[in-house]
Amino acid sequence: MSGSASVPVTTGQVAWGTPAARWMLTATVLGSGMAFLDSTVVTVALPAIQGDLDTGLAGLQWIVNGYMVTLSALILLSGSLSDRFGRVRLFMVGVAVFALASALCTFAPTLEWLVAGRVLQGVGGALLTPGSLAILQAGFRQDDRARAIGAWSGLTGVAAAVGPFVGGWLVQIGDWRLIFLINLPIAAVVLLISWFKVPESRDVTAAQRLDYSGALLGVVALAGITYALIQWGAVGGTPAVWTAVAVGVLALAAFLFTEARSSSPMLPLGIFRSLPFSVTNAATVLIYGSLGPLLFLLVIYLQDVSGYSPIAAGAASLPITVLMLLLSARSGKLAARIGPRLQLVVGPLLLAAGFWLLSRLTAEAHYLTGVLPGVLLVALGLATTVAPLTATVLASASERHAGLASGVNNTFARGAQLIGVAAVPVLAGIGGSSGEASGAHGDASALADGFGTAMLILVVLCVLASLCALLLPRGRMPEAAEAADRGSPPEGASSPEPLGREQPPRFCGVSGPPLRSCPGSTAGSGADGPLSG
């Protein structure tokens, strides 16, 4: 059994506009869109969860970061798993795990059960989102592959955009548990389509030895460091906190040692010998390390301090997603013509200006005059920065590591958000108490006092990201320059360049830089084995 039923098409031969293409896009867009939607709706529901489960800010941090811990640590392993065990099969496993975790979250009686469900959701998300790309790359013929990825990117961007409205609406009409319950019918549809309509593929030459130890050490390192940061804000420097610090740091050191010695590492450390690659990933960590805390703190501040409804609080940051949808491709094309350096210097400074305006936010401020100007600057900063950042990462890595480079950049961004959500509230003096009846009220008061300080910390991070970009060479990256000189191919036309280098991304996700391929997978490279099923 291959993980999908017999289908009337062969892998690598699906043509755009055919029924097989529509089924494949439907399954992959719904599956990955479910994960994108969930990442935004959960943030909107945090104040409602706080009131229902009687938790403090530390509990809310765990609800967000429980998902990010496993997602960040496992993304780089997913491509190798899909090549070996079957891309549709691994995608379906990811969807099933995500659905089961969503059911656990729906009926979670306590904070601990909810966090456990979020951790399991991260496992599913790490399999299904990169896996959807692997299916498209392995299934579509080369001439249509870029078009399929562009459609997937744009449609999942729409899912991210509607997330705040869906989450806010569900919280207002019913209960926060509905934001997890809606995943179950979506997952059922995706599994049925994948089983009956999507052709299976695998790489028969895939390495039999996978880096499970690296993945486990990555989870332990992120979990230990995150626990230490969150609990430091909640209870101070207790023995448990210092133990978590030691475990996290030792696991991180062991992870680096393992990757350096492994014959088939999940993260080949040699990829960082490229200065542009290392610089752009450092900038990624700083930029997304500031974006995560903003999205986490702003929605709670607007509801708990300013009295916004869930829908209004969710819609407050909508301009970020909309402007990135509208401007990502244009920003990428501009960077291909003039080089990424200027945009990677200016973009973070626009972000810093937006955070500075938000640092002056008061509880009584009107949205149009108090919130929107800062949000618009943040949106323009991200739209200016993320597409050239991603293009530089891809251009800085060797061709055979293009998918891995994209995965590393995405992993660094999500890991940075994880650490940012854990660390910035502590640095800003925002309380993280939990388990007390007055915890929510006390956290709202602390958030009102510390929100401005938190935004100023984010200003510093973005200024540092801008300074990192000064280390990049002037002019165009070689691969980007060649692509710009040749000109972008017309919509639907054949393109001889590998995916991820021939066109700028159509949408750069707010939750992380766009994945251009499944990291570690040979999908679409011509190394795939025959259809199995």
Salt bridges, closest charged atoms under 4 A:
ASP38 OD2 - ARG118 NH1 3.19
ASP52 OD2 - ARG177 NH2 3.71
ASP83 OD1 - ARG87 NH2 2.65
ASP144 OD2 - ARG141 NE 2.64
ASP175 OD1 - ARG177 NE 3.93
GLU399 OE1 - ARG501 NE 3.53
GLU479 OE2 - ARG501 NH1 3.72
ASP485 OD1 - ARG476 NH1 3.28
GLU491 OE2 - ARG147 NE 3.83
GLU491 OE2 - ARG506 NH2 3.33
GLU497 OE2 - ARG486 NE 3.55
ASP528 OD1 - ARG87 NH2 2.76
